[in-house]
Amino acid sequence: MATLILFLLLLPLSNSWADDLYPGLQVDSKREGSVYTVTASFDTSLSKCAAYNYLTDYGAAKELPGVIESVTHRQSANEVKVERTADERILFFHVRIHSVMAYTEKPFDSISFTQLSGDSKLFKGHWEIEPNQHGSTLRFNGLWEPDTLIPDFVIDYFAKNKLADKFSAVAKLAEKHKSMLSTSCTDRQMLTLGPQAELASVHPKLNP
């Protein structure tokens, strides 16, 4: 969803999302010159397929605080263009962010993205999905260079104090959608594999 994701880096959080961080969430940001390197990871109970469906549901970004608009334009089977507008409040600054992002999907392993146009000088990165015994682990790596019109001390404050809240909101929303996403995966597997998959779901021992 992408994240996906100017909403991760450039959106406000209401109190309902910011009360506590998602358990086990790891977030780090480092600045070199004007470019920030951002990494994050968290475990989710979603299966690999369900996690992939979540990250590629770009319209779901509108459920996160601050997102005003998120419009998806699919270019091909695994290429998507997303237009997104969001509001951010950092300290005493109010910022409205607009971006056009290009996503490349690799079912069901990863999603990469880059900004085509928008209010950041540079924004690109990728999500990776790794299965684990309890569901899956989602890992994010990104590069972000904000517009120089935003004062450096405001950006530094955001990177140090708000990024964890943003990723925590994304992780919590994934769990909120777990039931719907898991059902979607079952339907997709049936469509892809046909009668054999349906038989295996009824008789697990027949599953190869």
KEKE-3310 file (N, C-alpha, C; in steps of 0.2 Angstrom, whole numbers, plus 5000, padded with zeros to 4 digits):
npx = (5004:5005:5010:5023:5020:5018:5010:5016:5027:5023:5011:4999:4995:4980:4975:4970:4977:4990:4992:4999:5013:5014:5017:5034:5038:5051:5060:5070:5080:5091:5102:5110:5118:5106:5097:5087:5088:5077:5072:5062:5053:5041:5031:5017:5001:4996:4995:5008:5002:4991:4997:5003:4992:4987:4997:4996:4984:4980:4971:4966:4974:4967:4961:4969:4974:4974:4975:4969:4966:4967:4971:4970:4978:4979:4992:4997:4998:5006:5010:5008:5000:4999:4990:4991:4985:4989:4988:4999:5004:5017:5026:5023:5020:5010:5007:5003:5003:5006:5008:5013:5015:5024:5022:5029:5025:5028:5022:5022:5030:5037:5036:5040:5043:5043:5044:5036:5032:5030:5029:5041:5059:5065:5059:5059:5058:5056:5045:5047:5041:5042:5038:5034:5033:5022:5015:5019:5033:5035:5046:5053:5062:5068:5072:5072:5071:5067:5058:5067:5061:5055:5060:5075:5076:5063:5060:5070:5065:5053:5058:5064:5055:5042:5041:5040:5027:5020:5023:5018:5004:5001:5004:4995:4983:4984:4982:4969:4962:4963:4954:4946:4957:4962:4952:4951:4963:4961:4951:4958:4967:4959:4955:4966:4972:4961:4950:4958:4964:4953:4949:4960:4958:4947:4952:4965:4976:4978:4985:4999)
npy = (4994:5001:5006:5015:5027:5041:5044:5037:5045:5058:5061:5066:5060:5055:5055:5043:5034:5036:5032:5021:5011:4999:4982:4976:4984:4990:5004:5015:5030:5039:5052:5059:5072:5080:5069:5057:5040:5028:5014:5001:4988:4975:4962:4953:4945:4942:4931:4928:4931:4938:4949:4955:4958:4968:4978:4982:4987:5001:5011:5010:5018:5029:5027:5030:5043:5059:5057:5064:5061:5047:5040:5027:5021:5009:5003:4991:4973:4972:4985:5001:5017:5030:5043:5054:5064:5073:5079:5087:5090:5097:5101:5118:5120:5118:5107:5103:5089:5083:5070:5060:5043:5029:5012:4996:4979:4963:4949:4936:4944:4957:4975:4989:5006:5023:5041:5050:5063:5077:5084:5082:5081:5069:5052:5036:5018:5002:4988:4972:4956:4943:4927:4920:4909:4913:4921:4934:4944:4961:4972:4988:4999:5014:5030:5047:5063:5079:5093:5108:5120:5117:5119:5113:5109:5106:5095:5086:5085:5078:5066:5060:5059:5056:5046:5032:5032:5033:5021:5012:5015:5010:4996:4993:4995:4985:4973:4976:4974:4960:4949:4951:4952:4939:4931:4936:4931:4917:4916:4920:4910:4899:4903:4904:4891:4882:4868:4859:4866:4869:4856:4853:4862:4856:4844:4843:4834:4831:4841:4846)
npz = (5000:5001:5003:4996:4996:5002:5013:5024:5027:5027:5034:5046:5063:5072:5089:5092:5084:5089:5102:5107:5101:5088:5093:5093:5082:5072:5068:5059:5055:5045:5041:5027:5020:5012:5010:5017:5024:5026:5036:5041:5050:5054:5062:5056:5058:5046:5032:5019:5007:5010:5016:5005:4997:5005:5005:4992:4990:4987:4988:5001:5009:5011:5023:5033:5045:5039:5025:5011:4997:4987:4972:4961:4946:4936:4926:4919:4921:4933:4935:4942:4944:4956:4962:4975:4989:5004:5021:5032:5049:5057:5071:5072:5059:5044:5031:5015:5005:4988:4977:4963:4961:4955:4955:4956:4955:4962:4964:4976:4983:4984:4983:4974:4973:4966:4965:4953:4951:4962:4978:4985:4983:4980:4981:4985:4985:4993:4998:5006:5008:5020:5024:5040:5055:5061:5053:5043:5039:5037:5028:5026:5015:5011:5002:5004:5000:5005:5000:4999:5004:5015:5032:5038:5052:5055:5047:5052:5065:5062:5057:5068:5078:5073:5063:5068:5073:5061:5054:5063:5063:5050:5052:5061:5054:5045:5053:5056:5044:5042:5041:5030:5020:5021:5016:5003:4998:4998:4989:4978:4976:4973:4961:4953:4954:4952:4952:4959:4970:4978:4982:4989:5000:5006:5009:5018:5018:5005:5000:4991)
capx = (5000:5010:5013:5016:5018:5020:5007:5020:5032:5021:5004:4998:4991:4976:4977:4968:4983:4997:4992:5005:5016:5013:5022:5039:5040:5058:5061:5077:5081:5098:5102:5116:5116:5098:5093:5086:5087:5072:5071:5057:5050:5036:5028:5010:4998:4993:4999:5012:4997:4986:5001:5004:4986:4986:5002:4994:4977:4982:4965:4966:4978:4962:4958:4974:4973:4977:4975:4963:4964:4972:4968:4974:4978:4983:4995:4998:4997:5011:5013:5002:5002:4995:4990:4989:4986:4988:4989:5003:5006:5024:5026:5018:5019:5005:5010:4999:5008:5004:5013:5012:5020:5024:5023:5030:5023:5031:5018:5019:5036:5039:5033:5045:5040:5047:5040:5036:5031:5027:5032:5048:5064:5066:5056:5058:5060:5052:5043:5048:5037:5045:5034:5036:5028:5016:5012:5024:5037:5036:5052:5053:5068:5067:5076:5068:5074:5061:5059:5071:5057:5053:5066:5079:5074:5056:5061:5074:5060:5048:5062:5066:5049:5035:5041:5038:5020:5017:5023:5013:4997:5001:5004:4988:4978:4985:4978:4962:4959:4965:4949:4945:4962:4963:4947:4953:4969:4958:4947:4963:4971:4955:4954:4973:4973:4956:4947:4963:4965:4947:4949:4965:4956:4943:4956:4972:4981:4979:4988:5006)
capy = (5000:5004:5010:5016:5029:5047:5044:5035:5050:5065:5062:5067:5055:5057:5052:5036:5030:5038:5031:5016:5009:4992:4978:4974:4988:4993:5010:5019:5035:5042:5058:5060:5078:5081:5063:5052:5033:5025:5007:4999:4981:4973:4956:4953:4939:4941:4927:4932:4933:4943:4955:4957:4961:4974:4983:4984:4990:5008:5015:5009:5023:5034:5025:5033:5050:5064:5056:5067:5057:5042:5038:5022:5020:5003:5003:4985:4968:4974:4992:5005:5024:5032:5050:5055:5071:5072:5085:5085:5095:5096:5107:5123:5120:5114:5106:5099:5086:5080:5066:5054:5038:5023:5006:4989:4974:4957:4945:4940:4945:4964:4981:4994:5012:5029:5047:5053:5070:5079:5089:5079:5080:5062:5048:5029:5012:4995:4983:4965:4952:4937:4922:4917:4904:4916:4925:4937:4950:4966:4976:4994:5002:5020:5036:5053:5070:5083:5100:5113:5125:5115:5120:5107:5107:5103:5088:5082:5083:5073:5059:5057:5059:5054:5040:5026:5033:5032:5014:5009:5015:5005:4989:4992:4994:4978:4968:4977:4971:4953:4944:4953:4951:4932:4929:4938:4926:4911:4917:4921:4904:4895:4906:4902:4884:4879:4863:4855:4870:4868:4849:4853:4865:4852:4838:4846:4829:4830:4847:4844)
capz = (5000:4998:5005:4996:5002:5005:5019:5029:5029:5027:5036:5053:5066:5077:5095:5092:5081:5092:5109:5108:5095:5087:5096:5089:5077:5072:5063:5059:5049:5045:5036:5024:5017:5012:5009:5023:5023:5031:5036:5046:5049:5059:5061:5056:5058:5040:5028:5014:5001:5013:5017:4998:4995:5009:5003:4985:4991:4987:4990:5008:5012:5014:5030:5038:5046:5035:5018:5008:4991:4984:4966:4957:4939:4934:4919:4917:4927:4939:4935:4945:4945:4961:4964:4982:4992:5011:5025:5038:5054:5060:5075:5070:5051:5041:5024:5010:5000:4983:4974:4959:4962:4951:4959:4952:4960:4961:4968:4982:4987:4985:4979:4974:4971:4965:4964:4946:4952:4968:4983:4987:4977:4979:4986:4982:4990:4992:5003:5005:5013:5022:5028:5046:5057:5064:5048:5039:5042:5032:5028:5021:5014:5007:5002:5004:5000:5005:4997:5003:5006:5022:5036:5040:5059:5055:5044:5057:5071:5060:5056:5074:5082:5070:5059:5071:5073:5054:5052:5068:5060:5044:5054:5065:5049:5042:5057:5056:5038:5042:5039:5023:5016:5021:5012:4996:4996:4997:4982:4972:4976:4970:4954:4950:4954:4950:4957:4964:4976:4981:4984:4995:5005:5010:5012:5018:5017:4998:4998:4990)
cpx = (5004:5013:5015:5014:5020:5016:5011:5024:5029:5013:5004:4994:4986:4978:4975:4973:4989:4997:4998:5007:5015:5019:5027:5041:5047:5058:5067:5077:5088:5098:5109:5115:5109:5094:5093:5085:5083:5072:5066:5055:5045:5033:5021:5007:4995:4998:5003:5007:4993:4990:5002:4998:4985:4991:5000:4987:4979:4977:4964:4969:4973:4960:4963:4973:4977:4977:4969:4961:4969:4968:4973:4973:4982:4986:4996:4997:5000:5013:5007:5005:4997:4996:4987:4990:4985:4990:4994:5004:5012:5025:5021:5017:5013:5007:5005:5004:5004:5009:5009:5017:5019:5026:5024:5029:5026:5028:5022:5025:5038:5035:5038:5041:5045:5042:5041:5036:5028:5031:5038:5052:5065:5062:5055:5060:5056:5050:5045:5044:5040:5040:5038:5031:5022:5012:5017:5027:5037:5042:5051:5060:5067:5072:5071:5072:5068:5063:5062:5067:5054:5060:5069:5077:5068:5057:5065:5069:5055:5052:5063:5060:5043:5035:5038:5030:5017:5017:5019:5006:4996:5000:4997:4983:4978:4981:4971:4958:4961:4960:4947:4950:4963:4958:4949:4959:4966:4954:4952:4966:4966:4954:4960:4974:4968:4953:4952:4964:4959:4947:4954:4962:4951:4947:4963:4977:4983:4984:4996:5011)
cpy = (5006:5007:5013:5023:5036:5048:5042:5041:5057:5065:5063:5061:5058:5053:5045:5031:5030:5035:5026:5013:5001:4988:4976:4978:4991:4998:5014:5024:5038:5047:5059:5066:5080:5075:5059:5045:5031:5018:5006:4991:4980:4966:4957:4946:4937:4936:4931:4935:4939:4950:4959:4961:4968:4980:4986:4986:4998:5013:5015:5014:5029:5033:5028:5040:5054:5063:5059:5063:5052:5038:5033:5022:5015:5003:4997:4980:4970:4981:4997:5012:5026:5039:5051:5062:5070:5079:5083:5091:5093:5102:5112:5124:5116:5113:5101:5096:5082:5076:5061:5049:5032:5017:5000:4984:4967:4952:4938:4942:4952:4969:4986:5000:5018:5035:5049:5060:5071:5084:5087:5079:5073:5057:5041:5024:5006:4992:4976:4961:4945:4933:4920:4912:4907:4920:4928:4943:4955:4971:4982:4997:5008:5025:5041:5059:5075:5090:5105:5119:5123:5115:5113:5104:5104:5096:5083:5080:5077:5066:5056:5056:5056:5048:5034:5026:5031:5024:5010:5009:5011:4998:4988:4991:4988:4973:4970:4974:4964:4949:4945:4951:4943:4929:4930:4933:4919:4911:4917:4914:4899:4897:4903:4895:4879:4873:4859:4859:4869:4861:4849:4856:4861:4846:4840:4841:4828:4836:4845:4848)
cpz = (5000:5002:5000:4996:5005:5012:5025:5032:5030:5029:5044:5056:5072:5083:5095:5089:5085:5099:5111:5101:5094:5090:5091:5083:5077:5066:5064:5054:5050:5039:5033:5019:5017:5011:5015:5020:5028:5031:5042:5045:5055:5057:5061:5056:5051:5036:5023:5009:5004:5014:5010:4996:4999:5006:4996:4985:4992:4989:4998:5012:5014:5021:5035:5039:5042:5028:5015:5001:4989:4978:4962:4950:4937:4927:4916:4923:4933:4939:4937:4946:4951:4962:4971:4985:5000:5015:5031:5042:5057:5064:5074:5062:5049:5033:5021:5005:4995:4979:4969:4959:4957:4955:4954:4957:4958:4966:4970:4986:4989:4981:4980:4971:4970:4963:4957:4947:4959:4972:4986:4981:4975:4984:4982:4987:4988:4998:5001:5010:5014:5026:5035:5049:5060:5059:5043:5042:5036:5033:5023:5021:5009:5007:5001:5005:5000:5001:5001:5006:5014:5026:5038:5047:5059:5052:5049:5063:5069:5060:5063:5079:5080:5066:5062:5072:5066:5053:5057:5065:5054:5047:5058:5060:5046:5046:5057:5050:5037:5039:5032:5018:5015:5016:5005:4994:4995:4990:4977:4971:4972:4962:4950:4949:4952:4955:4961:4970:4981:4985:4990:5001:5010:5013:5012:5017:5009:4995:4997:4994)
residu = (MET:ALA:THR:LEU:ILE:LEU:PHE:LEU:LEU:LEU:LEU:PRO:LEU:SER:ASN:SER:TRP:ALA:ASP:ASP:LEU:TYR:PRO:GLY:LEU:GLN:VAL:ASP:SER:LYS:ARG:GLU:GLY:SER:VAL:TYR:THR:VAL:THR:ALA:SER:PHE:ASP:THR:SER:LEU:SER:LYS:CYS:ALA:ALA:TYR:ASN:TYR:LEU:THR:ASP:TYR:GLY:ALA:ALA:LYS:GLU:LEU:PRO:GLY:VAL:ILE:GLU:SER:VAL:THR:HIS:ARG:GLN:SER:ALA:ASN:GLU:VAL:LYS:VAL:GLU:ARG:THR:ALA:ASP:GLU:ARG:ILE:LEU:PHE:PHE:HIS:VAL:ARG:ILE:HIS:SER:VAL:MET:ALA:TYR:THR:GLU:LYS:PRO:PHE:ASP:SER:ILE:SER:PHE:THR:GLN:LEU:SER:GLY:ASP:SER:LYS:LEU:PHE:LYS:GLY:HIS:TRP:GLU:ILE:GLU:PRO:ASN:GLN:HIS:GLY:SER:THR:LEU:ARG:PHE:ASN:GLY:LEU:TRP:GLU:PRO:ASP:THR:LEU:ILE:PRO:ASP:PHE:VAL:ILE:ASP:TYR:PHE:ALA:LYS:ASN:LYS:LEU:ALA:ASP:LYS:PHE:SER:ALA:VAL:ALA:LYS:LEU:ALA:GLU:LYS:HIS:LYS:SER:MET:LEU:SER:THR:SER:CYS:THR:ASP:ARG:GLN:MET:LEU:THR:LEU:GLY:PRO:GLN:ALA:GLU:LEU:ALA:SER:VAL:HIS:PRO:LYS:LEU:ASN:PRO)
# end
